[in-house]
Each structure stands twice: as structure tokens, then as C-alpha cells.
Amino acid sequence: LRRSGLPLQLCPFSLGAPHSYRARQLKLAPSSVASKQSLSPNTNPSFTTSTSTSTFSSSSSSTPPIFSRRRWSSSSNSKMGKGGGGDPKGGSQSSKGHPHHHPKGGKSEGGGGGSSHPQSSGKGRWGHSSSSGGKGASRTPWSFVSAVDEADSLGLLELAKEIPKDWVDFKHGGLKSADKMHSTVLLKMTGDDHFQRLLRVARASKPFEMHVSDVFCSRVDRISDAEVYCIGAALSSPGLRALKDKWCEEETEEQKKVHVPYNSEGHISLAYIHARCKSEAEAFADSHRHKYQDGHRKLIVDAICYSDDKGAIRRVTLGEGGGSSTGSAAGPAPTNSQGISSASGGDFVDIDGSVLEGGGQILRMSAGYSAALLKPICIQKIRAGRSKPGLAAQHLESLRLVRDVVQGTLKNDEIGSSSVTLQPGRLEPGSFFADPKTAGAITLMVQASLVPLLLSGGACNCELKGGTDVSFSPPLNFCHHVFLEFMKKMGADCQLECVNRGFFPFGGGHVRLYTSGLVQPLKAINLSERGDVSSIEAILSTTVALPREEEEATLKALTFELKHWLPATTSVKEPKVEIRLERASRASKIWLDVFVRTTTGCIFHGGAEPQDHPGKGGRKGSGKKGAPQNFPDMATALAKEAGTWLKKQLDTGAAVDEHLADQLILPATLAEGTSKILCGELSLHCKTAIHIAKIFLPDVRIREEKRGSLTYLEIDGVALCGKSKGQGQSQAQAAASSSTGKGRPAGEYGQSQASSSSPSAAAAAAASSERIALCSGRLSKAGDALLADLRNDLKELSDWFKVVARADVHTDSIHLTGEGSKLSEARADLAKMLAYYFGDSYER
């Protein structure tokens, strides 16, 4: 309600009307609940709703309604403004730039930040206006090494503390704090490939030692308005010199001097001294020199810090394995697969949102991997090449949904934002909600959140609103009958329920997604052979019932048209065709989905976009100009549109639907075993999915083999396990959880749970599903009010017992999924609930 801006008095979901089972359990006042008959779901008390109040009236009492307990995601940030509250460790640090002064040569180092001297000209090292870190400020990218660690291995903090305060010229620099004691690596890293080159060089380099070679006191020539001296320490590090030389190999001699403008291996300025104290300062340096040249003090540098044009600092780890060493420059901060982490200790993965597909696919894939592996991400240049760059409503809501599932923080989460950061917390089961307030595609929200939901360790249900069948996104029937079907083959327990269809431009769709936590890794999938066509099914969906006299003619026209493109090799004589009536608001639409199944288990989809019913068009975007004006002709046109795409796919010889291939990359890389997928020409979406997978899992093997016009993919998954309330974890995950106290560790994909023989694993494996078949018509012929109350009570039961209970209207059945004793307790309560709604003889 807070997100939607609606007043708290409004009850838009009819939560626990007085005649619901839960309200009856809560024992309303006798005047409100006189008898079971007065509470019958078939009798509707007066219920009126306005935008400001929600009022129930009863003939016998004015007792207010008791609303059901809704457990919307507790992981949502309490602050709903920009950034959603914010984690003090969740984002990149802002840097004002700290030029290091070269006291001997009169040159300064630094990354283009503002001068630290109040009377300076206000220009940075490269003549740009200095920045104080304000919004949108631009800096010159550079890289450096921090010379101070937690143990003060080089003793520089100890040395700085010995400098008398009355010597220090605070007007012209003062004392350097630990976080300002940087030694420059490379300056002016403004090229498009400079940062990526640093990553490559760092991965090829080993951690190196750094020593103090001298303690000096010298005049700072660049300060012209006063005579100022600097006490500092010169550094010695052949490893750092080698890294600089390696990076500069691709530069001309002239450019090398721009990036590395001096020959020393680095120095640290400790304090700026008044000229009147010159003699004492020189004596101080002389007296301490021998202590720091004995070679006993050394710092192990295992990372380079990179400051980008926004001042955000990232840590680039040296070596293939990453990690930190005792006495390291940056402390024991974890690193990700790219070797990047935030300066604040986070492990941020940088994603360029403009590459390849350059749109929502990058956002969804990155968010999915971020939540599954618990790796923070920073996505920049979001949809930079699109006509309307930045986040759109649907992308934003998908990211917020993933944020809620992973109990994380999301920054820059605004429509139009060109960059966003996601800091995961931990995955926990629960109830979640997403509504972009537009016709944003619900199916893309499912794609982004499904894997994190499965890894949450328990039963989840999501209420998703927006568009179910909109352009440039998978239609709901594809998601239901193709994508989720293959996810189930991989071991996922997930169900989709459509409450309401939604179309462009109003949206209004409402879908419920139910998942159960994985108790073992997803299984690899084999889609390496096409096989022969074994069945063809067409679903003609309509939001308004067809006239009885046209229904039969429409079915015949549709069947006749679909026969034209049946493959010659198939044994199928006639496609199966049905007309399905769907609920929708503010729309009179008709559309077609065709599914082709093969003998090897492949499924292909062809669809035609929703069109206005004959005579119902007339508004922009609601239908095609010159559309047929009767239902048989419209069915023929829809079949031609769907059949053209399906025939094109079947002619390639591929074993996977083109729109499915990219959606399988994420689960396949996290599955156990080798997935085999025979694709047509790889789509840009599929290439993008592979690109993102390799960023998050650089060690995962994805082999591509050209077979004529086809592409054969083999993907070796990492066998990532979910968790289930402390059960069902792999041994490696359990050990990491007990040592850190923070649940499943980031990026842990150790042993498969299937190999665990522990009692907890056996208990987790006991999770099961049940289907309760109701008498025919109990749900399919029920009124909307009864279904709303029943669904609300099922949701209450799900939240209370930590199971998933859902109603399947089309099959007149109730599905119940859970584990052990919880399932038994929920089953007993469910029996009472169904007896209340439908009488004692409710089962078929």
C-alpha cells in the first residue's frame, strides 16, 4: 500500500472478508457471525470501496472487517525513496581525489581530484575543475596502491604520529590520514580499454612486496604561495614497477610518460611542514631513515585500487585466485570472479549495460546471478543505445523484486537511471509483490526472479501485476507451457496461476507464481536432438465469449489453416484446437498460441499478438489496421501469423525454441552436470546471456560448436545448491554458514546436495506435493467473490505453515507443497477450510 500510494483503509485484494474461513477462525463477534449459513461464501454482504475508505455493512452489526494477516516481503526497504534506504557498506565510496606531491621533482600525482590546499587554483592534476564529490561530478580515472593496512606493516602511521603538530602546515596540506596514503600506479586511465587492460594485467600478476627505501624531507616546489616542506617515505617495489611496465606495453613512449610521469616506484607524503621547522624536519628524517631501511618492514600488495570518473573506488585483485594475504594493502576483502570488489569491502561486479543486446536481458541476467551467488553488482550504461535509455518501469520492478527476494539494497532505482547497484543480503522464502503500474511484462519479472526464488530454501509466492501478453516479451502461455515446463524437467517445483490478463497500454494483468525451495541442484537438460513432431496444440484465447453461432466456424477455420504447415514427416493427422475464455479488464482481445512437441521432448511455440475483437478496435495500439471483421477470418489470420514463425523454426532443425535458448543459460550454468542444447543461429539475447554467465562464472565451461547453420552448446554447470531452513545445504555451504554466521556464503557452489548422506539432507529430500481433486465445477464454475476469498485464505495458510497452497481453477483442484510435519499440519487445516467452503463431500 505504501508503494502504491493508496490509503491504508483501502483493501484492494478483498483481504479476509467477514465471510472468509480465516475470519471465521478468528471468531468475529456473534452479531457479525450469527451462523455458518450467514457466513456462506455464496452470500455476499454489502461491500463498497472508494479511493478513501472501505466499508462493510451488515444487517446486524457495524463491526469492522478483520483483515487477513498479509506477509508481504519483510525484505523491502522501509524507506521507499531513492535508493531504498541504503546500506553503509553497500555502495561505492565517493572520492574527492587526493593529489600526492612529489617533493623532489616538483611533480604531483593523483587522479584529477581537487587540490587539498585551500588557496590552490581549484584545478586538478590535469587542469580540470576540481570536484568536491557533488552529484554528476567528473574526475580523471586513475589507479593506486594503499600503503597502509590494518597492521600498519610499513610503520607509516607510526612514523606520522611522531611528527610534532606544531611543525605541520595545515593550511597547505597538513597531516595525511591512513586512507590518503596512496602510491600512484597509473594516471589518466581515460581510454575505453584501460580498465579492462588493468584487469588482464592484474590477473596475470602475482602479489608483490613493497618496502620503504628512504625517509626524506624536501621542498614542495608546486606550492607557489608559501615555502612548504614535506616529510615522506620513498617506496621500493620491483613487482609494482613490472606491473606498470606490463600495462604500458601497448602505449607509445609519449603516452607512457602520461600514465607514468616519473621514474620512482612511488612515495608517500606524510605531512607538510612550515619552512621555519625545516632544520628540525630534516633531522627527524635522518634519525628515522636507518629504522626503515633495514628491510624488516614489508607490505604484501595483493590488489590495485581503481578510481573511475565518478570517484567510485574498486579493488582489482592480483592473480588468478584472488583473495587477500596477511598484511595486505587493502585488508582481507573478498573478491569476485573478475577480481573486482568495492573499496568498502563489498565484492562488486561491474557490468556494461550497453554491450550486445544492450537492454533488459543484461539487467535480468545480472540480477539473477547476483542473487543466486550473493555477489553485489554495479550495472552502468543501462540501455545506452536505445531511443529511451535508462531503466524503464518493467526493468525497475524486476530489479526491485529480485532485491526483495534476496533481502538486499538497490541504489539509483529510478525510472531513467543509467546505472544501478544491487547489494544482496541473504535469500529467504516468503511472499513478494511487484507492480510496475504499467503494462510491463510479467513474464520478464518471472524470468528475473525464478532462480533466486528456487534457491531461497522454502516455499515462496509472488503476486505479479502488469502485462501478460505484450509486444517484445514472451507471452504468458509461452512462459507457462514452455519455459516453466523445462524448468520442471530440470527439477524446479514451480506453478503459475493467471488471475487476470493484461495488455498494452493499460496493463491490469495479475499472475501468481508459486515455488518450492530446491533441495538439490537443478539437473542438466538434454536438448541435443530434434526428433519428429508428435503433437500440435493450439489455444485460441479470448477475453469475451465468442457468439455461439461463430464458435464452431472459428474452430474449423483454425484447424484447416494449421493443417497447411504440418511437417510432411509427422504422423499427426490433425492439430488439437481449443478456445479458452480468459479473464481481463478493460479489454476485448483475442490471440493465438500454438505448441509443437516432438518425440524427444522438445517444445516449440508460435504465437500471434492479441488483437481487438471484430468491431472493438479504433484506438491506437489496440489492433491492426484492416483486421478481419469476423471471428473465422480473424482465426485464419492469427494462424498464419503463428504458423509462419513456427515453420521458420522447424525448418532450421534446431532442438530448442529460439526464445527459450537464452532463458536456459542461467539455470544450465548453475545446474549439476552437462546441459546439451542444439540451437539455430544464436540470437543476440542468447549471446548476451552467455556473456553475462562468463562474467559471473569465469570457470564455467560453455562450449560452442558450429554444425552448419546450427550451433551446438555444451554447458558444464557448477551444481549450486539452495538451502532449506538449515537443511538441504551442501557440506561446503553448511561449513561456510557455521563459520560466518551469515547463512549461505556468496558464490558458494561446493558439493552437490545429492551426494550428502546427512540426516538433514534426507529430511530435505522428503519435501512432496499433493493434489486434492475437488468435485467438478467447484472452482471452474465458482463466482469471483468466492475465488477471491478462497485464494486469500490459501495464501494465509501458506504463510502460516510455510507451505505453498494454490487453487487450480481449470482442473478444479488444490495443490499443496511442503515438507514433513508442516505439510501434515497444513493438510489438516486445509481439510477444514475446504469443508467450510464446499461442504463435507468436497473431494471428487
N, C-alpha and C positions, 0 to 999 in steps of 0.2 A: 504494500500500500504506500509505503514511503517513496519507493521508486516511481510508482505511477502517479504520485501527487494526489491520489484520491483521499478524501477524509476518512478517518478511522471508523466512522459509523457505517460506511458502506460495506456491504457484504456481497461482492460481485460473484462469488462462486457458490452461493447458497450453502454456506458452511453450517451444517448441523441445524437444519430447520427443526422446529419443535417436534415434528413427527418422525425424525430420523431415529435409527436404532441407538446411536450414541447418546442422543438427547434423552431417550428413554432410560438408558443405563444410568445417566446422571441424576435420575429421579427428580423430574420437574415437579413443581407444586401441584397438588391434586387438582386445583382449579384449572390448571393448564392441561394436565394429562388425566383425564377422567377415566379412560379405559383404553384397552388395546384397539377397540373399534374406532375411538376418536382419534387414535394415532395412526390409523391405517394409511399406508403410503398412497393409496388410491384416493384419499380425501385431501383436498388442498385447502389449508387455512388461508385467510386473506393475507396476501404478501405484496406490499408495494415498495418500490425502490425509487429513490430520486438521487440526484447527484450530491445531496447534502445529508439525507437521512435514510435509514432503513427501518421500516415499521412493520411489526407483526401485530395483527389484531385477532382476538379470539372472542367467541361469543360469551365465554365465561370468565375471562381474565385478561388483564393487561400485562401479565408477566413478560418481561423482555426475553428474547430468544437466548438460548445458551449456544454459543458458537463452539464448534469443534476445535480442539487443540491442533493448530497447524504448525508443523515443524519445518518451516522454510529454512533454508540453509543458514546455520549459525555462523558459517564462514564468511558471509557477506560482511563487508566493512561497515562499521557503524556510521562512519562518515561517508555520506553518499556524494560528496562533492568531488572536485578534481582529485584524481589520484587515489580516491577511496581510503583516505586516512594516512597511509604511508607507513613504511617500516624504516626505522632509523638506519637499518643495515641493508635495506632492500634496493637502493638505487645507487647510481654513480655519484661520486663525490664531485663537488664543484671546486675548481681550482682557479685562483686568480693569477697564476703564473708567478714564478719566483726566479728572476734572473740571478745567476751566480756570477760574481765579479771575478775576473781574472786579474789579480793584483799585480802580477809581474808584467804581463803583456798588454795591459790596458784593454783587453777584450772581455766581453761578457757572454755568458752562456744563458740559455733559457728558452722558453717555449713561446715567446711572443706575448707573455702576460705583462701586466702593468709594472712599472718600476716600484720598488719598495721604498723609495725615497720621496718624502712629501714635496720636495722642491724640484723634483725631476720635471722633464718637459712633458710628461704624460705620454711618451711614446714607448712602445715595447722594443724588443731587441731588433725587430725587422722594420721598424718605422711605422707600425700600425698603431692606431689609437689604443691606449691601454684600456683594459676591461676590468671591471670590478666584479665580474661574475653575474651581471644582470641578465635578464631573460633575453635570449637571442644573441648574446654577445659572441663574437667570433674571435678565435685565437689561432695561432700557428701551431699545428701538431708537432710534437717532439717526443723524445724518449729519454729516460734517465734511470739511474740505479739509486736506490735509497741506501745511504751509507750507515744507517743506524738500525739495529734490530732491537728486540726486547732485551737481549742480554748486553747490549752496548759492546759488542765484540771488539770493535776497534778502539773503544775508550774515548770516542769523540765527545760524548755528552759529559763524561767525567772531566775532560780537559776544558770544555767550555765553562763548566761550573766554577773552575778555579780562576777564571778571568775576573778581576775586580770590577764591580759595577760602575765605579766612578771613572773608569777608563773608557767606558762604552759610549759611543756617539749614537744615541737613539734617534737623533734627527736624520741620520744618513745610513740607516740600516739596522743598527742595534745588534742584539744577540740573535743568533739563529736557533730556532727551536728544532727538535728532532725531526719533525715532518718536513722541514725546509732544507735539511741536509742532504741534497741531491747531487749526484755527479752525472753530468750530461753524457748520453750515449750518442744520439743523433739529433741534429737540429733541422728545422724546416722540412718536415716529412709531409709535404703537401701533394705529392703525386698520388694518382689513383691506386698504384700498386705498392706504395711504400709500406703500408701497414701489413699487407699480405706477405711482402718480402721479409719483413721483420719476423712474422710467424714462421716462415720457412727456415730462416737462418737460426732462429731460436730453437726450433725442433731439432736441427742438425748440430746444435752446440751442446756442450756439457756444462754443468755448473762449474764456476771457476772461483779462485781465491782472490781476495783484494787485501792489500796491505797498506799501511801508512809509510811512505818513503821519506817524508820530511815534514817538519813543523816550521812555518815561516811567519814573518811579519813584513808586509810590503805595502807600498803606496798604491792606492786605488786611483789610477790615472783617469778613469772615466768620470769621476765626480769632479766637476769643474768649479763649483761654488764654494768649496772648502777643501782643506788638506786633511784627507782621511786615510787611515791605515787599516789593514785587515790582518788579523791573526787567523791563519788557516792551516789545513793539512793537505799536503800533496799525496796522491794515491798512486799505487803501483799495481797493475793487473795485466799481465800478458794475455790472459783469456779475454778480457774486455777489449783490448786492442785487436785481437784476432777476430772477434765478433764484428767490430766496426769495419775492419778491412774486408771481411766476407760480404757484408751488406753493401759496401761501396764498390764491389767488383763490377756492377752493372752501370756505374756512373762514370762520366768523363772526369778528367783530372780537375777541371774547373769546378764541376759540381761537387766533387769530393770535398773541396775546401768550404763549400757552402754548408754541407751536412756535418763535417768535422773540421772546424776552422782553426784548430790548434793541435800541436803535436803531443802534448802531455796526455797521460792516461786518465787524468781527472784530478780534481781537487775539491775541497770542501771549505767554504768560508764559515768561520765560527763566530766572529764578532768584528764590528767596525769600531776603530779606536780613534780618539781625539789625537791631534798632532802633538799636543803638549805631553802626551803619555808615550811618545814614540820610543824613547830610550828604555823605559820600563817594559814595554811590549816586546821589543827586540830581545831583551834579556830573558823575558818569560819564554819566548820561543826557543832560545838557545838552551835554556835549562831543561826543557822538556823533550828536546829533539832525540836525545840518546834513548829515552824510555820507549819511544815509538819506532825507532829504527832497529830494535833488537830482533824483530821477526817473530816474536811470540804472539803478537796480536794479529788475528786474521778474521776476515768475514767471508763466509761462503755465500756467493751470489747465485741464486737459482732462478731468478726471474728478472725481467726488464719491465719497467713501468712505461706505459704509453699514454700520453695525454692528447686527446683529439681536439678538433676545432671548437668543441663546446666546453672544453675543460674537464670532461669526464675521463677518469684515470682507470686504465685496465692493466692487469698484470699478465704478462706473457711469459709462460714458464719455459725454462730451458730444458732440452732433452725430450726424447720420445715419451718417457713415462710420466713426466711432470712431477708434481709433489714438492715437498719442502724439506729442507735439511736443518739440523740444529745450527743455530747461529746464522740463519739465512737472513737476507736483507729485508725481506718482507714478512717474515714470520710464517708460521705453519698454516697457510691458507690453502684450501683445496682448489684443484684446478680441473677444468673440464677437458673434453676430448680434443679441443682445439688448443688447449694450453692457455686459455684466457680466463681471468677472473677479475672481479671488481676490486678496487683498492680498499674497499671497506670489508673485504673478506668474503664477499659473495663470489659465485662462480659463473659469471655472466657469459653467455654465448652470444656473439654478435651475428646478426642475420641481416643481410641486404635484401630489403623487400622489393627491390626493383629488378632483380635478375629473372631470367627465363620467363615463366608465366607472369610474374610481376604483379600478382593480385592476391585474392583471398586464399588461394591454395598455400602460399608461403605462410600466412598467418595461422591457418588451421593446423598445418603440419607442425609448425614450430611450437605452437601452444600444446598440441598433443604430446610431442616428445618432451617438452618442458615439464608437463605434469606427470608423465609416466616415469621419467628419470629423475624428477625433482631437481632440474637444472634451471637456474634463472636465465632469462633471455632478454636481449635488447634488440628489437627489430627497428631498423631505420629505413628511410626512403620508401615508406609504405605506399604502394601503388603509384610510384613516382611517374610512371609513363602513361597513366590513364588520363582521360579527359577531365575527370574529377578526382585528383589524387587525394591520398589520405584515407583514414578509416571511414567507412560507411556504417549505417546503423546496424546492419546484419553482422558485419565483421566485429563491431564493437561488442554486440551482445554475445557473440560466440566466445570472445575472449573473456568477457565477464563471467560467462557460465563456467568456463574452464577454471577461472580464478576461484569461483565459489567451490567447485569440486575439490580443488587442491588446497583450499583454505589459505590462499596466497594474497599478495597485494599487486595491484595493477596501477601503473602510473601513466599519465598522459592519455587516459582513457576518455577521449573526447572525439566527437564526430569531426572529421577533417584532420585529425592529428597525423603527422608524418612519421612519428616514432612512438614506440610504446615499450615499456619494460614490465615483465611479469616475474615476480619473485614467489616461487611456490612455498607453501608451508608443509602440510602433510595431507595425504589422501585419506579421507574418511567417508563412510557411507552416509546417506541422508536424503533429504528431499530438496530439490532445486527448481528454480524458476527462471525463465528467460522470455523476454518480450521486447523486441526492438521497436514496437509501436508503429511498424510499417509492414509491408508485405515481404520483409526479409525472409530468406529461405530457411524453413525449419530443418530441412534435410541437411543443410550445411552445418547447422548447430549440432545435429546428431553426429555428423562426421567428425567434428572437432572434439566432442566430449566423450564419445563412446568408449575409447580405450582407457582414459583416466577413470571413468565410472566403473569399468570392469576390474580395474586394479585397486579400487577403493577398499576392498576387503569385506564387503557386505552388500545388502540389498539397497538399491537406490531407485528413486523415481523422479522423473523430471516433467514438469509442466512447461511445454514449449508453445509459444504463440508466434504468429506471423503468417507467412505464405506457405502453403503446402505444395502448390503447383504453379511455379512462376518461371519465367524465362531465365536462361543462363544458370540453371541449377537442376540437380536431379529431382524428378517428381517424386511424390511420396510413395507411389506404388513401386517405383524402382528401388527406393530405399528399403521398403518392406519386403518385396519379393525377390530381390537380387542381392543387394549389399548385406542386409541382415541375414539372409539365408546362408551366405558364405561365411559370415562371422560365426553363425551357429555351427557350421561344419568345422570351424577352427576351434570350437569348444566354448564359445561365448553363450551365455544364457541371457537373452535379451528379447524383449517383446515391444511392439509398437501398437498403440491404440489411437485411432483418429476420432476425436470428438467432433471436430468441425473442420471443413475445408476452407482454405483461404486463398485468395487470388489477388493479382495486381489490379488496381492500385491500393485497395483498402486493407488487404490482409484479412484478419479475422479468423485465421486458422488456429486450431488448438489440437495439439498432439501430446500424448503421454508416452514417455519412454520408461520402461522398467528394465533394470539389470540386476543380476546377482554377481557377487564378487567371485573372481576366478580363484579356484583352489589349486590350480596347477597352470603352467604356462599355456598359452594358446598353442594349438597344433599347427604344424606346417600344412600347406594346402597344395594339392597337385592339380594343376590345370594345364597339363602339357599336351593333351590330345583333344582334338575337337569331337570326334565321334559323329554319329548320324543323328539327324533330327528325330526325336522320339515323341514330342508333343508340341502343340501350339495352342496357346490360350490367349484370348482377347477379352479385355474388360472395358466395356463402354460405360463410363461413369457419367452421371448426370445429377445435378442438384435439384432438378424439378422433374417430376414423373412425366414420362412421355405419354401422349394421348394413346389410349388403348388401341385405337384403330391403326396407329402408325408403328406400334412397338414391334409387331411381327414382321412388317415390311422392312423395318430398320435392321432387325436381326438377319433377315435373308440377304439384304444388300451387303451387310458387313461380311457375312460368311462367303458370299460369292466373290467379293473383291480380294479377300485374304487368300482364297484358293489360287489366285493367279500367280502368286510368287512363292508357292510351296516348292521347296527344292525337289528336283526330279528324282533324287535318290531316296527320299523319305518314304517311309511306309505309312505315314499319317494320311488318311484319306480326307479328313475334314477337320478344320480347327474347332476348338471348343470356344464358344462365344457366350458371354452373359452380359446383361445390362444390370448395373448396380446403382442404386439410389444413394446418394451421399448427402449428409447434412452440410449446409453452408448458409451464411447470412449475406444479404445484400448482393447476391449473385445468382444468375440463371446461366449456368455453364454446362458444357458437355465436352468430354475429351476421351481419348482412347489410349490404352496401354496394351501392348502385345508382348508376350513372353514366349520365347522358343527354347525348349530344353532338348539336350542331346543325350545320347546313350552313355556318355562319360561324365554326366553331371554338370555340364556347362549350362549356363543360362544367359540368353541374350535378350535385350529389351529394345523395343522400338516404340516411340510414343508420338502423339500429336498434341500440340498445346491446346489448352482449354479455349473453347470458342463460345460465343453467345448463342443461346437458343435461337432458332429462327424467329425473326421479328423482335428480338430482345436487344439488338445492337444499337448503335447510334452514338456511342461515346468513344472518345479517343482511347485507344489501347485496349478496348474491351472485345474486339473481334476483328476479323479480316474483312476488308472491303470486298464486296461481291461474293460473300459467303452464301452457300446454298440456303434456300428458303424452306426446305422441308427436311425431316429427320433422316429418311433413307438416303437422300443425296448428301447430306452432311456426313453420315456414317461412311459413305463411299469415299468422300474427300479425306476424312480422317484416316481411313485405312490406307489410302495411297500415300499419305504423308508418313505414317508409321512404317509401312512396308518398304518404302524407298530406302530408309535408313537401315532397316533390318537386313535387306538384301545386300546392301553395300558391305555390312559387317560380315555376313555369312560368306560372301564371295572371297574374303581375304584368307579364309582358312584358319583364322585365329581361334583360340580356345577360351578367350575371355572377352567380355564386353568392353569396348573401348573406354566407356565411362566408369567401369569398375576397376580397371587395372591400376589406376593411380590411387584409388582408395584402399587397395590391398597392400601397398608398400609398407605403411606404418605397422599394421598388425603382423605382417610377414617378418619384418626385421626384429620384432620382439618375440616371435613365436619360437617354439622348440623344434629344431630340425630344419630341413632344407625345403623351401617352397619352390615349386616349378610352375612358371606361368608363360604360356605361349601367346604373345601379343601380336597385333598388327604393327603398323608403324607407330612407334612410341609418340604419344601426344605430348604437348608442351606441359600439360598438367602432370603427366607421369614422369617426365624428365625432371620437373621441379620437385616432385616427391622424392625421387632418388637423390637429388642434390641435397635436400634437407636431411635425409636419412644419413648420408655420409658425413655431414657436419656434426650431427649428434653422436653417431656411432661410427667413427672412422675405421674401426677394426672389423666392422661387419662386412662380409663378402657378398657383393652384388655383381654377378657375372652376366654380361650381355653378349649374346651370340646372334649374329645375323643369319637368318635362314631364308634367303631370297628376299621377299617383301615382308617377311615376318621377323620378329625379334623374340628370342627365347631368353627368359630371365631365370636365374637361379639365385635364391636369397637364403643365406645361412643365418637363421635367427639367433638371438642371444638368450633365449629362454628366460625372459623376465617373468618373475612370479609376482602375483598380487599378495595381499595379506588378508587375514580374516580374523580380526579381533585377537591378534596374537597367535592365531592358528594358521596353518597352511603356509607359513613362511618357509623359504629355503633355509638351510642351516647357516649359509653365509649371511642371509638377511637377519636371522634371529640373533646371530652373534654380534652383528653390527648394531642392531637395535639395543641390545643389552649394554653395549659399551658406550653408546652415545646418548641413550635415553631419549631419542627423538624419533623413534619408530623406524620405518624403512629408510635407509640412507640413500642419499642422492646417487643416482646412476648405478645402484647395485643390481647386477644381474648375474648372481652367482649360480649355485646349484639349482637344478630343477626340483620343484617340489615332488615331482613324480618319483624321484629317487630317494625321497625321505621316508624312513620307516618309523618315524616317531609317532607316539600316540596322538599328538596334536594334528599331525598330517592326516592320520586316519580319521580323526573326528571331522576335520575339514572336508574330507572326501565324502562324508556322509550327507552332504547337502543334497536335497532332492526337490523335485517338483511334483505337484499333484494337480489333476484336472477334475473338477466337480461338474458333471453334466446335469444341467437343470432341465426341467420339463420344457418341451418345445413351446417357444413363444414367450417364455418368462421374461427374457430380456429383449429379444428382437421385436416384440410387439408392445413393449412397455412404453409408458409415456416419458417425456423428457424430465419431468419433475422427479419421478421415481428413480430414474437412472442417475440423475444428479445426486440425490440423497444416498443411493447405494454406493456410488463411486466415492463420495466423500467419506462414508463410513469405512469402505475398504482401505482408503488411504489412512484413516485413523488407525485401523487395525495394523496396517503395515508399519506405521511409525511406532506403535506401542510395542509390538512383538519383534521388531527388526526383521520382518519378512517382506515379501512382495506379494500382495493380493490384488488381482485385477479382474475386471469383468470383460469377457469377450462377447460382445452383443451378437455378432454374426453367427456364432456357434452355440449361443445360449449356454455358456459355461463360465465357471470361475476358475482361474489359475492361481495356485498358491505355491510359492517357492521359499524355502528357508532351510534351516539346519537344526537337527536334533530336537531337543526339548522345546525350543522356541516354535518349531513347526507344529508340534503336538498341541501346545497351548493355543496357538493361533487357530488351529483346525477346530478346536472345541468352541472357541469364541465365534468363529465363522459359522459353525452349525447353528448356534443360537441366533445369529444375525439373519441367516437365510430363512430360518423358521419364522422369524418375526415378519420378514418381508413377504414370503411366499407360502407360508403355512408349513405344516409338518411334512407333507409329501412333496417337497420341492425337487427331489432328485429324479432323474429320468430312469 
